[in-house]
Structure formats: C-alpha cells, structure tokens
C-alpha cells in the first residue's frame, strides 16, 4: 500500500519532538494519527502502515520515520516514544 501511495517519490528521514496526540482514524490497511506540535501549534497527520503506534491523551511524543518530497507531504511513522512521563494538558 505504501508503495502505491508514494511510488516514485524520494523519501527523507524526519523526527519530531513534543507532539501531542489528537485523534486516530482507522482504515483497513493503516492508521492516520492527527498530532499537534506543542511548540508551533501546527498539526500533522502521521501515517502508520504497521498499525503499531498506540498513543494516549496527555503525553508528549517523539515520532520518527520517513517523509516524501512531493507536493502533498506524507509523514510515514516508523518509531515513537513518550517524551515526558508526566501528563500534560492540551492547549
């Protein structure tokens, strides 16, 4: 599935810190996680083709993976970890 969506695009590594989980939309072959950067207040959609990322509300996360260089940017998450053990509230 990933190859069909991103076929022919060059992929680059990305890592983003201090992300807050907003919501997850489930599809047959992948999940799309809506995340907000707590510093810049920008929203990102992280595609999880492995369906392995599980987020909880109120924690800051670091997400890393691949990003394409096309006009429409796809962030394909590969790894995630909790940044702070203490819960934080949404802004």
Rosetta constraint file for C-alpha pairs under 8 A:
AtomPair CA 1 CA 5 HARMONIC 6.46 0.50
AtomPair CA 1 CA 29 HARMONIC 7.49 0.50
AtomPair CA 2 CA 6 HARMONIC 6.01 0.50
AtomPair CA 2 CA 7 HARMONIC 7.79 0.50
AtomPair CA 2 CA 49 HARMONIC 7.26 0.50
AtomPair CA 3 CA 7 HARMONIC 5.01 0.50
AtomPair CA 6 CA 68 HARMONIC 7.43 0.50
AtomPair CA 9 CA 68 HARMONIC 6.12 0.50
AtomPair CA 9 CA 69 HARMONIC 6.51 0.50
AtomPair CA 9 CA 70 HARMONIC 6.56 0.50
AtomPair CA 10 CA 68 HARMONIC 5.78 0.50
AtomPair CA 10 CA 69 HARMONIC 6.04 0.50
AtomPair CA 11 CA 66 HARMONIC 5.94 0.50
AtomPair CA 11 CA 67 HARMONIC 5.45 0.50
AtomPair CA 11 CA 68 HARMONIC 4.44 0.50
AtomPair CA 11 CA 69 HARMONIC 6.54 0.50
AtomPair CA 12 CA 66 HARMONIC 5.34 0.50
AtomPair CA 12 CA 67 HARMONIC 5.22 0.50
AtomPair CA 12 CA 68 HARMONIC 6.15 0.50
AtomPair CA 12 CA 69 HARMONIC 7.57 0.50
AtomPair CA 13 CA 64 HARMONIC 7.44 0.50
AtomPair CA 13 CA 65 HARMONIC 5.75 0.50
AtomPair CA 13 CA 66 HARMONIC 4.54 0.50
AtomPair CA 13 CA 67 HARMONIC 6.17 0.50
AtomPair CA 14 CA 64 HARMONIC 5.48 0.50
AtomPair CA 14 CA 65 HARMONIC 5.48 0.50
AtomPair CA 14 CA 66 HARMONIC 5.60 0.50
AtomPair CA 14 CA 67 HARMONIC 6.30 0.50
AtomPair CA 15 CA 62 HARMONIC 7.04 0.50
AtomPair CA 15 CA 63 HARMONIC 5.73 0.50
AtomPair CA 15 CA 64 HARMONIC 4.13 0.50
AtomPair CA 15 CA 65 HARMONIC 6.60 0.50
AtomPair CA 16 CA 62 HARMONIC 5.55 0.50
AtomPair CA 16 CA 63 HARMONIC 5.43 0.50
AtomPair CA 16 CA 64 HARMONIC 6.32 0.50
AtomPair CA 17 CA 37 HARMONIC 7.64 0.50
AtomPair CA 17 CA 60 HARMONIC 7.82 0.50
AtomPair CA 17 CA 61 HARMONIC 6.25 0.50
AtomPair CA 17 CA 62 HARMONIC 4.32 0.50
AtomPair CA 17 CA 63 HARMONIC 6.68 0.50
AtomPair CA 17 CA 83 HARMONIC 7.58 0.50
AtomPair CA 18 CA 37 HARMONIC 5.97 0.50
AtomPair CA 18 CA 38 HARMONIC 5.81 0.50
AtomPair CA 18 CA 39 HARMONIC 7.21 0.50
AtomPair CA 18 CA 60 HARMONIC 5.13 0.50
AtomPair CA 18 CA 61 HARMONIC 5.53 0.50
AtomPair CA 18 CA 62 HARMONIC 6.11 0.50
AtomPair CA 18 CA 83 HARMONIC 6.90 0.50
AtomPair CA 19 CA 35 HARMONIC 6.00 0.50
AtomPair CA 19 CA 36 HARMONIC 5.40 0.50
AtomPair CA 19 CA 37 HARMONIC 4.52 0.50
AtomPair CA 19 CA 38 HARMONIC 5.89 0.50
AtomPair CA 19 CA 60 HARMONIC 5.29 0.50
AtomPair CA 19 CA 61 HARMONIC 4.99 0.50
AtomPair CA 19 CA 62 HARMONIC 6.37 0.50
AtomPair CA 19 CA 63 HARMONIC 7.71 0.50
AtomPair CA 20 CA 35 HARMONIC 5.45 0.50
AtomPair CA 20 CA 36 HARMONIC 5.11 0.50
AtomPair CA 20 CA 37 HARMONIC 6.31 0.50
AtomPair CA 20 CA 38 HARMONIC 6.50 0.50
AtomPair CA 20 CA 57 HARMONIC 7.58 0.50
AtomPair CA 20 CA 58 HARMONIC 6.98 0.50
AtomPair CA 20 CA 59 HARMONIC 6.38 0.50
AtomPair CA 20 CA 60 HARMONIC 5.16 0.50
AtomPair CA 20 CA 61 HARMONIC 6.37 0.50
AtomPair CA 20 CA 90 HARMONIC 7.42 0.50
AtomPair CA 21 CA 33 HARMONIC 7.26 0.50
AtomPair CA 21 CA 34 HARMONIC 6.32 0.50
AtomPair CA 21 CA 35 HARMONIC 4.63 0.50
AtomPair CA 21 CA 36 HARMONIC 6.55 0.50
AtomPair CA 21 CA 55 HARMONIC 6.48 0.50
AtomPair CA 21 CA 56 HARMONIC 7.03 0.50
AtomPair CA 21 CA 57 HARMONIC 6.13 0.50
AtomPair CA 21 CA 58 HARMONIC 7.55 0.50
AtomPair CA 21 CA 59 HARMONIC 7.56 0.50
AtomPair CA 21 CA 60 HARMONIC 7.68 0.50
AtomPair CA 21 CA 61 HARMONIC 7.81 0.50
AtomPair CA 22 CA 33 HARMONIC 7.48 0.50
AtomPair CA 22 CA 34 HARMONIC 5.36 0.50
AtomPair CA 22 CA 35 HARMONIC 5.39 0.50
AtomPair CA 22 CA 36 HARMONIC 6.88 0.50
AtomPair CA 22 CA 57 HARMONIC 7.30 0.50
AtomPair CA 23 CA 33 HARMONIC 5.86 0.50
AtomPair CA 23 CA 34 HARMONIC 5.21 0.50
AtomPair CA 23 CA 35 HARMONIC 7.33 0.50
AtomPair CA 24 CA 31 HARMONIC 6.65 0.50
AtomPair CA 24 CA 32 HARMONIC 5.62 0.50
AtomPair CA 24 CA 33 HARMONIC 4.37 0.50
AtomPair CA 24 CA 34 HARMONIC 6.11 0.50
AtomPair CA 25 CA 31 HARMONIC 5.76 0.50
AtomPair CA 25 CA 32 HARMONIC 5.20 0.50
AtomPair CA 25 CA 33 HARMONIC 6.47 0.50
AtomPair CA 26 CA 30 HARMONIC 6.53 0.50
AtomPair CA 26 CA 31 HARMONIC 4.67 0.50
AtomPair CA 26 CA 32 HARMONIC 6.56 0.50
AtomPair CA 27 CA 31 HARMONIC 5.81 0.50
AtomPair CA 27 CA 32 HARMONIC 7.92 0.50
AtomPair CA 29 CA 49 HARMONIC 6.57 0.50
AtomPair CA 30 CA 47 HARMONIC 6.92 0.50
AtomPair CA 30 CA 48 HARMONIC 5.56 0.50
AtomPair CA 30 CA 49 HARMONIC 4.41 0.50
AtomPair CA 30 CA 50 HARMONIC 6.76 0.50
AtomPair CA 30 CA 51 HARMONIC 5.87 0.50
AtomPair CA 31 CA 47 HARMONIC 5.95 0.50
AtomPair CA 31 CA 48 HARMONIC 5.02 0.50
AtomPair CA 31 CA 49 HARMONIC 6.49 0.50
AtomPair CA 31 CA 51 HARMONIC 5.97 0.50
AtomPair CA 32 CA 45 HARMONIC 6.16 0.50
AtomPair CA 32 CA 46 HARMONIC 5.59 0.50
AtomPair CA 32 CA 47 HARMONIC 4.67 0.50
AtomPair CA 32 CA 48 HARMONIC 6.11 0.50
AtomPair CA 33 CA 45 HARMONIC 5.53 0.50
AtomPair CA 33 CA 46 HARMONIC 5.10 0.50
AtomPair CA 33 CA 47 HARMONIC 6.50 0.50
AtomPair CA 33 CA 48 HARMONIC 7.50 0.50
AtomPair CA 34 CA 43 HARMONIC 6.93 0.50
AtomPair CA 34 CA 44 HARMONIC 5.79 0.50
AtomPair CA 34 CA 45 HARMONIC 4.66 0.50
AtomPair CA 34 CA 46 HARMONIC 6.48 0.50
AtomPair CA 35 CA 43 HARMONIC 5.64 0.50
AtomPair CA 35 CA 44 HARMONIC 5.14 0.50
AtomPair CA 35 CA 45 HARMONIC 6.23 0.50
AtomPair CA 35 CA 46 HARMONIC 7.31 0.50
AtomPair CA 36 CA 41 HARMONIC 6.03 0.50
AtomPair CA 36 CA 42 HARMONIC 5.62 0.50
AtomPair CA 36 CA 43 HARMONIC 4.38 0.50
AtomPair CA 36 CA 44 HARMONIC 6.15 0.50
AtomPair CA 37 CA 41 HARMONIC 5.16 0.50
AtomPair CA 37 CA 42 HARMONIC 5.41 0.50
AtomPair CA 37 CA 43 HARMONIC 6.38 0.50
AtomPair CA 37 CA 44 HARMONIC 7.79 0.50
AtomPair CA 38 CA 42 HARMONIC 7.86 0.50
AtomPair CA 38 CA 91 HARMONIC 7.66 0.50
AtomPair CA 44 CA 75 HARMONIC 7.93 0.50
AtomPair CA 45 CA 74 HARMONIC 7.64 0.50
AtomPair CA 45 CA 75 HARMONIC 6.75 0.50
AtomPair CA 46 CA 74 HARMONIC 7.30 0.50
AtomPair CA 46 CA 75 HARMONIC 5.02 0.50
AtomPair CA 46 CA 76 HARMONIC 5.76 0.50
AtomPair CA 46 CA 77 HARMONIC 5.85 0.50
AtomPair CA 47 CA 74 HARMONIC 7.20 0.50
AtomPair CA 47 CA 75 HARMONIC 6.01 0.50
AtomPair CA 47 CA 76 HARMONIC 4.74 0.50
AtomPair CA 47 CA 77 HARMONIC 5.86 0.50
AtomPair CA 48 CA 52 HARMONIC 7.06 0.50
AtomPair CA 48 CA 53 HARMONIC 6.89 0.50
AtomPair CA 48 CA 76 HARMONIC 6.19 0.50
AtomPair CA 48 CA 77 HARMONIC 5.49 0.50
AtomPair CA 48 CA 78 HARMONIC 7.29 0.50
AtomPair CA 49 CA 76 HARMONIC 7.59 0.50
AtomPair CA 49 CA 77 HARMONIC 7.94 0.50
AtomPair CA 53 CA 79 HARMONIC 7.67 0.50
AtomPair CA 53 CA 80 HARMONIC 6.94 0.50
AtomPair CA 58 CA 87 HARMONIC 5.06 0.50
AtomPair CA 58 CA 88 HARMONIC 4.93 0.50
AtomPair CA 58 CA 89 HARMONIC 5.38 0.50
AtomPair CA 58 CA 90 HARMONIC 6.62 0.50
AtomPair CA 59 CA 82 HARMONIC 6.68 0.50
AtomPair CA 59 CA 83 HARMONIC 7.43 0.50
AtomPair CA 59 CA 84 HARMONIC 6.70 0.50
AtomPair CA 59 CA 85 HARMONIC 7.23 0.50
AtomPair CA 59 CA 86 HARMONIC 7.15 0.50
AtomPair CA 59 CA 87 HARMONIC 5.09 0.50
AtomPair CA 59 CA 88 HARMONIC 5.85 0.50
AtomPair CA 60 CA 82 HARMONIC 5.93 0.50
AtomPair CA 60 CA 83 HARMONIC 5.24 0.50
AtomPair CA 60 CA 84 HARMONIC 6.05 0.50
AtomPair CA 60 CA 87 HARMONIC 7.80 0.50
AtomPair CA 60 CA 88 HARMONIC 7.35 0.50
AtomPair CA 61 CA 80 HARMONIC 6.66 0.50
AtomPair CA 61 CA 81 HARMONIC 5.59 0.50
AtomPair CA 61 CA 82 HARMONIC 4.55 0.50
AtomPair CA 61 CA 83 HARMONIC 4.99 0.50
AtomPair CA 61 CA 84 HARMONIC 7.72 0.50
AtomPair CA 62 CA 80 HARMONIC 5.53 0.50
AtomPair CA 62 CA 81 HARMONIC 5.40 0.50
AtomPair CA 62 CA 82 HARMONIC 6.42 0.50
AtomPair CA 62 CA 83 HARMONIC 6.10 0.50
AtomPair CA 63 CA 77 HARMONIC 6.54 0.50
AtomPair CA 63 CA 78 HARMONIC 7.58 0.50
AtomPair CA 63 CA 79 HARMONIC 5.78 0.50
AtomPair CA 63 CA 80 HARMONIC 4.40 0.50
AtomPair CA 63 CA 81 HARMONIC 6.76 0.50
AtomPair CA 64 CA 77 HARMONIC 5.76 0.50
AtomPair CA 64 CA 78 HARMONIC 5.93 0.50
AtomPair CA 64 CA 79 HARMONIC 5.27 0.50
AtomPair CA 64 CA 80 HARMONIC 6.36 0.50
AtomPair CA 65 CA 75 HARMONIC 7.09 0.50
AtomPair CA 65 CA 76 HARMONIC 5.59 0.50
AtomPair CA 65 CA 77 HARMONIC 4.44 0.50
AtomPair CA 65 CA 78 HARMONIC 4.53 0.50
AtomPair CA 65 CA 79 HARMONIC 6.39 0.50
AtomPair CA 66 CA 75 HARMONIC 5.97 0.50
AtomPair CA 66 CA 76 HARMONIC 5.14 0.50
AtomPair CA 66 CA 77 HARMONIC 6.57 0.50
AtomPair CA 66 CA 78 HARMONIC 7.46 0.50
AtomPair CA 67 CA 73 HARMONIC 6.72 0.50
AtomPair CA 67 CA 74 HARMONIC 5.62 0.50
AtomPair CA 67 CA 75 HARMONIC 4.68 0.50
AtomPair CA 67 CA 76 HARMONIC 6.13 0.50
AtomPair CA 68 CA 73 HARMONIC 5.92 0.50
AtomPair CA 68 CA 74 HARMONIC 5.90 0.50
AtomPair CA 68 CA 75 HARMONIC 7.23 0.50
AtomPair CA 69 CA 73 HARMONIC 6.64 0.50
